[in-house]
């Protein structure tokens, strides 16, 4: 009888051990492009998740490359090959909707938004950007601003110039800077950063209404207003550094910090890099202004996370999404990233001078969506935008670039999503 009781105890212990082992083996694979200088913000979130769920093994499946240029290709291979990560970073808007929602590869997160009370915590306009076909498809982690011109106040004072407010002023200022020995007044890097510059030029030349009209199909790329964008863009490019193609966005920012360039037009992840990695003080060591001719307009993008269908670690992934959308999670991540929270109840005392300024503009400015960062056009258009840029740089023809853009817009049926 004692033997039987002992056997029951042994079997019960074995069962508990096996159950614990299975629980300990639960995993969460987080797929993103936040590496290097953007890594600390993600790592802080992962540390918080690990504290909340210590038995979950977190796999940080980061693919390096600014703006996700490499990660998006890897993600497409995995998603279409039946090997999706548990949660993946995606820009809110058409990058999400035009690709993964259209392909029926992600879950509708409306129930999660309702259960967490997020429909009252995120602005209606942001939720609209995440929504299509009656569903809400990803959890926004942040709000970034694309149209920011960075500079060093001390260097501008040394050169005797001020931040230009229009593209006409910008070109004149660059001439002054070159006369004082600044060979490349505007720093840019690899190809996507040049495209990033283009969208700020386009927003400034077109204004927010015509910018939006491009992506809804109401304004053709061959319209004289849109052709004029390329004319101005070409003039701006003349003041950029010759070694751009070999530089990351961080290295392009380094040119600014070292005084080799006077201006850098980049999203406000540059603020995160300069304040977190380079330990510069915003408002003192570096300054900012809207990119020329875009005052009063906030060109936005939002990093978000989707939930692929058919994943094995769904509970762990849902808990990750809950953390991302929480006030605590957003206020852990965004002060390090250089972005502001998507939530309306963020604790702004945790944020630096730049982020507080961005939050104020987010509430007061006209909002426009970014092309390069997935808000206004499907990924298929953006995939071919490099070809459009090559057409321009090869031919130096605004009309040729505009015609190429319109041909691709027609091909992807731009404005029908």
N, C-alpha and C positions, 0 to 999 in steps of 0.2 A: 504493500500500500504506500509505504514511504517512497519506494522507487517510482511509482506512478506519479505521486505528487511532485517529486524532484524532476521528473521528465516534463511535467506540465510547466513547472517554473522555468526550466531550461528553454523549452519551446517558446514560452511567452517572452523571455528575455531575448531570444533570437529574433522573434518577430519584431520586438521593439527596436532592436539594433538595426534590422533591415529597413524598418520604416524610417528610422533616423538617418540611415545612410542614403536612402532615396531622397529624403528631404534635403540633406546636405548637398546632394548632387544637382539640385535645381539651379538652373543657369539663367543668365540674362545677357544676351549679346546686344550691345548698343553700337549701332553703325552711324558714323558721322565723319566729317572732315575737319573736326576741331583738333588740330595737332600743334606741336611747337608752342608758339606764343599764345595761341588760343586755347591750349590745353588746360591751363590752371582752372578756368571757369568750369569746364566739363569735369575735371578731376574733383573739384569741390562738391559738385552735385553727386558724383559717384560715391564720394566719402559719406555724404549724408544718407544716400540710399543704403550703403553697406551698414551704417549704424542702425537703420530702421529694420533691415532685413539681413542679418548677419549670416544666415544659412544659405543665401543665394550667392552663387559664384558669378561675379560680374566680369564680362569679357568686353573690353574696350576695343572694338573693331574699327579703329580710326584709319582712314585712307587719306594720306596727305595730299595737299594741293589746294590753293586758295579758291574760294567760292565754290568748292566741290567739283572742280573741273575733272578730277580723276575719280572721285568717289561716285559720281553719278553714273559713270560708265560701268564701274564694278557693281553698283547696286542693280542696274538694269540686267546685267548678266545673271545675278543671283535671283532676282525676282522672277525673271522669265524662265530661269532654269529650275525653279522649284526649290530653291534653297534660300528663302528670305531670312534676314536677321530678325530678331525679336522686336526691335524698334529701330526706326531709321530716321535720320535727319532729312528734311525736305523743306524747300522754301514754300511758304504759304502762297496760294494763288494758283496760277495756271501750271506751274511746274508740278504741283501736286495733282490738280484736278484734270488737266489735259493729258496726263500720262497715267498715273496710278489709279485714279478714280475711274477714268474712262476705260481702263483695262480690267476693272473689277478685281483689283489685287489687294485692296485695303478694306478694313472694317469701318462701318459707320460708327462714329464715336458720339453720336447724339445722346445715347443713354448715359455715357460717362459724364458729358457736360451737364446733364440734368441732375444726376445723382450728386455731383460735386458742387452744384450751384454756380457753375461757371458762366451760364448765359447772362447772369447779372454782374459778373466780375470782369468780363472782357468787353471792350467796346463793340457795339453792334456792327460797325464797319469792319472790324477785324474778324468777327465771326462770319460776316458775309464773305470775306475773302477765303475763308476755310470751307465754305459751303457750296454744295451743288447737288442736284438731283434729290433734294429733300433731306440731305444728310450733312453732318459736320464731320470732317475727315481727318483732322490732325489737331494736336495740342500745341498752341504757340508758346514758345519759350521766351521770346523777346520781341522788341521792335528796334530795328536798326535804321539809321538814316544814311541814304546813299549820297546825297548832294551836299557834301561838306568839303570846304577848302581849308586845308591846314597850313599853318605858317608859324614861324618863330617871331614873336613880337620884337625881341632884341635885334634880330637880323634885319627885319624890315626897317627898324629905326636906324640901324647902321647904314642901310642903303638909301634911306630917305624916301621910302615909299609907304603907302598904306594899302590894306587889302582892297582890291578892286571890286566894285559892286556890279559891274556889267561886263560883258565880253569885250565890248569896245574899250573900256577902261583897262581890262586885263591885257589886251594886246599892246596898248600904249605903255603900261607898266613894265611888261616884258622887255620892250625896247630900252627903257631906262635901265633896267637891271643888266641887260647885255652890255650896255655902254659902260657899266661899272664892273665888268669882268665876270658876271654870272652867265656862264655859257649855256646852261639849260635851266631857265627859270622855273619850269614845271617838270616835276619828276613823275615818270610812269614806269611800269614794270612789264611783266609778261602780257600776252595778248588779251587776257580777260580784263586786265586793268585798263587797257586802251579802250575796250568796249565800255567799261565803266565810265571812263571819261566822256565817251560819245553820248551816253544817256544824259549826263549833266549838261552837255552842250545842247543836246536836242531839247531838253526841258526848258532851258533858258531861251532858246531861239523860238520855240513853238508856244510856250506858255502851257499851263496845266490843261486847259480845255482841248487844245489841238493835240497835245501829247496823248491824252486819253483817246481822242478820236482816231489816232493811228491804230490803236489796238482793238477798237471796236469796228474797224473797217469803214468808218465815216470819213476819214481823211486818207487819201492814197499817198503812198510813199513817193509817187511821181508828181504830186502836187507841188507847185513852186515853193510853197511854205516849207515843205519837207525837204525839198532839194537844197534849200538855203541852209539847212542844218549842216550838210556836208561842206558847204563853202566855208562856214565858220569853223567847223571842226578841222579842216585842213590848215587854216591859219593858226589855230591853237597848237596843232601838232608840230608846227615849225619851231616851237620853243621848248620841245621836250628833249630828253637825253638820248644820245645815240645808242647807249648800251641797254636800252629798255628790255629787249627780248630776253636777256639773260638774268633779269632781276625778278625776285619774288615781290609781292606787295610790301612785305616788311622791308626789303632792301631798298625799294623805292622810297619808303618813308624814312629810311636811314639817310638817304641823300638830303632830305629836308633837314633832319636833325643835325647833320654834319655841316650844313651851310652850303652844300654844293648846289642846291636848288632852293628857290624861295617859296614855292607852293607845291602842294600835293593834293589832288582831288581824289578822295577815297572815302569809303564808308566809315562809320564811327567805331568799327573794330580797331581802327588806327589809334583811337583814343585809349582803348584798352591796352594796346601794344605799348604806346608811349608812357602811359601811367603805370601799368603793371610790370612790364618787362624792363623798360628803360628808366623807370622811376622818375619821370618828369612830372611836374606839377601843372595840371590843366589850368589855364587862365594866367599862368605866370611863365612857365618854361615854353609852353606852346599855346597857340590860339587857334581860333576857328571862325568861319563865317559860311553862310550859304554859298554854294558855288555861284559864279557870276550869273547875273540875270535871273536868279531863282529865289530871291528874297520873298518870304511869305509863303513858300511852298516847301513841304516836307515830302521828299521822295522816299517812300518807305519800303522795307522788306521785313519779313518775319521768318526767323528760323522756327521750324515746328517739327514734331515727331508724329509719324503715322504708325498704325498697327497693321502689319500684314496679315492676310488671311492664312489660316492653316499652320500657325506656328505652334511649337511644342510647349513653350514656356509662357503661355498667355497670361497667367496670373501674375507672374513676375513682371511681364511687360506692362500690364495694366497698372501695377503699383508704381512702376517707373513713370508712366504718364501722369499719374496722380501727383507725384512729387513735382514733375515739371510744371504742372498747372497750378500748384499751390503758391500762396503768397510767400511762404518760407523759401520754397525752391527757387522762385524767380528772384528773390532778394539775395539769395546766395550766389546765383549764377551771374546776373547782369552787372553788378558793380565791377566784377573782374573782367567781363567780356567787353565792356565799353558801350553796351546797349542799355535800353531801358526796359522795364517790365511791360508785358502786354496787359497785365491786370490794371484796373483803375485804382486799386487800394494799396499800391506799393508804398513801402516806407522810404521816402526819398531822402531821409536823413542818412541812409546807408550809402548814398551815391555821391560822386564827386561833382565839381562845378560844371564840367561838360555835360554830364548826364542830366543834371538838374535843368540846365539850359535846354537840352533836347526835349525833356519831358514837357517843359513849358511850351515849346514850339509845336510839339505833337498835338497839344490841346488847342492851340490858337491858329495854326497854319492851314492852308489848303493841303490836302493829301493827294499825292500822286504815287502810283505803283512803279517799282523798278522793273526794267526789262531784264537786265543781266542777272538779277537775283530772283527771277521766277514769278513775279507778281502778275505781270500783264500779258504774257505770251506763253504758249505751250513750249515745252522743251524742244520740240521739233524745229520751231523757228529759231530758237537760240542756238541750237546745234549748228545751224547753217549761217548764223550771223558772222562767224569768222570768215566764211566765204565772201560775204558782202564786204567786210572790211578789207579783205585781200583784193577784191575788185577795185576798191577805191585807191588803195595804196599802190596798186600796179598801174592803174590808168590815170590816177589823179583827176578823175572825172566824177563830179557830183551826180551828173545825170546817169552815168553808168551804174554807180552804186545804188541810186534810187530805183532804177529799173530792176536791178538784181534783187533788191529788197522786196519790191512789189511782186516779182515773180515767185519768190519764196512764200510771201504772205498768201498769194492765191493758192499755192500748192498745199499749204497746211490749213487753208480755209480759216485764216485769221479772223477773229471777231465772231465766230460761230459757237464758241464755247461759253 
